[in-house]
Amino acid sequence: MKVFISHSSTDKKFVRMLKDALLENSIETWFDEDQLDLGDSLVTRLENALDTSSHLVLILSPNSVKSDWVKFELKKALDNKRTGLMQKIIPIKYRKCEIPR
């Protein structure tokens, strides 16, 4: 199992704790600050990571629901779910927010 964690950068502290908890339970994660290098093509790296992840954990917060990057990641994950590349999309409501439809 490989989990892609989609989040807003303002929620990094919580996401780091979540990532550490998943790793302690032998769950591989894709977390941007661990995998991205200076000069990487962000879109290419995100698409490749999403294509090789079995699960997407979507961290919901006021900032994440407004983030174009989170929307991009969710759209790609939904496309991958339809084609069978992604098994599950798991939302976690981290902070009170209006969940878009």
C-alpha positions as CSV (number, residue, x, y, z in Angstrom):
1,M,0.0,0.0,0.0
2,K,1.2,3.5,-0.9
3,V,-0.6,6.5,0.4
4,F,-0.5,9.9,-1.3
5,I,-1.3,12.7,1.2
6,S,-3.0,15.6,-0.4
7,H,-3.0,18.8,1.7
8,S,-2.5,22.5,2.0
9,S,1.0,23.6,3.0
10,T,-0.6,25.5,6.0
11,D,-1.5,22.0,7.4
12,K,2.0,20.6,7.3
13,K,2.4,20.2,11.0
14,F,-0.6,17.8,11.2
15,V,0.4,16.1,7.9
16,R,3.9,15.4,9.3
17,M,2.3,13.7,12.4
18,L,0.0,11.7,10.1
19,K,2.8,10.6,7.8
20,D,4.9,9.5,10.8
21,A,2.0,7.5,12.2
22,L,1.5,5.8,8.9
23,L,5.2,5.0,8.5
24,E,5.3,3.5,12.1
25,N,2.6,1.1,10.9
26,S,4.6,0.2,7.8
27,I,2.5,2.2,5.4
28,E,4.5,3.8,2.6
29,T,3.6,7.5,2.0
30,W,4.2,10.1,-0.7
31,F,4.6,13.4,1.0
32,D,5.8,16.4,-1.0
33,E,8.5,17.7,1.3
34,D,10.1,14.2,1.4
35,Q,9.9,13.5,-2.3
36,L,10.2,16.8,-4.2
37,D,13.6,18.2,-5.2
38,L,14.5,21.7,-6.4
39,G,14.0,21.9,-10.1
40,D,11.5,19.0,-10.4
41,S,8.6,19.4,-12.7
42,L,5.8,19.6,-10.1
43,V,3.0,18.4,-12.3
44,T,5.0,15.4,-13.6
45,R,6.1,14.4,-10.1
46,L,2.6,14.7,-8.7
47,E,1.1,12.7,-11.6
48,N,3.7,9.9,-11.3
49,A,3.2,9.8,-7.5
50,L,-0.6,9.6,-7.9
51,D,-0.3,6.9,-10.6
52,T,1.8,4.7,-8.3
53,S,-0.3,5.3,-5.1
54,S,-3.0,2.9,-4.1
55,H,-4.7,5.4,-1.8
56,L,-5.2,9.1,-1.5
57,V,-5.7,10.7,1.9
58,L,-7.3,14.1,1.4
59,I,-6.7,16.5,4.3
60,L,-9.7,18.9,4.5
61,S,-9.2,22.3,5.9
62,P,-10.3,25.9,5.0
63,N,-7.1,26.3,3.0
64,S,-7.0,22.9,1.3
65,V,-10.5,23.2,-0.1
66,K,-9.4,26.5,-1.8
67,S,-6.1,25.1,-3.1
68,D,-5.7,24.6,-6.8
69,W,-3.0,22.0,-6.2
70,V,-5.3,19.9,-3.9
71,K,-8.1,20.2,-6.5
72,F,-5.6,19.0,-9.2
73,E,-4.5,16.0,-7.0
74,L,-8.1,15.1,-6.2
75,K,-9.1,15.2,-9.9
76,K,-6.2,13.0,-10.9
77,A,-7.0,10.6,-8.0
78,L,-10.7,10.4,-9.1
79,D,-9.6,9.7,-12.7
80,N,-7.2,7.0,-11.5
81,K,-10.0,5.5,-9.3
82,R,-12.3,5.3,-12.4
83,T,-9.5,3.4,-14.3
84,G,-8.6,1.1,-11.4
85,L,-5.2,2.7,-10.6
86,M,-6.4,4.1,-7.3
87,Q,-8.2,1.9,-4.8
88,K,-9.5,4.4,-2.2
89,I,-9.8,8.1,-1.6
90,I,-10.0,8.8,2.1
91,P,-11.0,12.3,3.3
92,I,-9.9,13.5,6.7
93,K,-11.6,16.6,8.0
94,Y,-8.7,18.2,9.9
95,R,-10.3,21.6,10.5
96,K,-13.8,22.9,10.1
97,C,-14.5,23.8,6.5
98,E,-17.1,23.9,3.9
99,I,-16.7,20.7,1.9
100,P,-17.1,21.3,-1.9
101,R,-19.3,19.1,-4.0
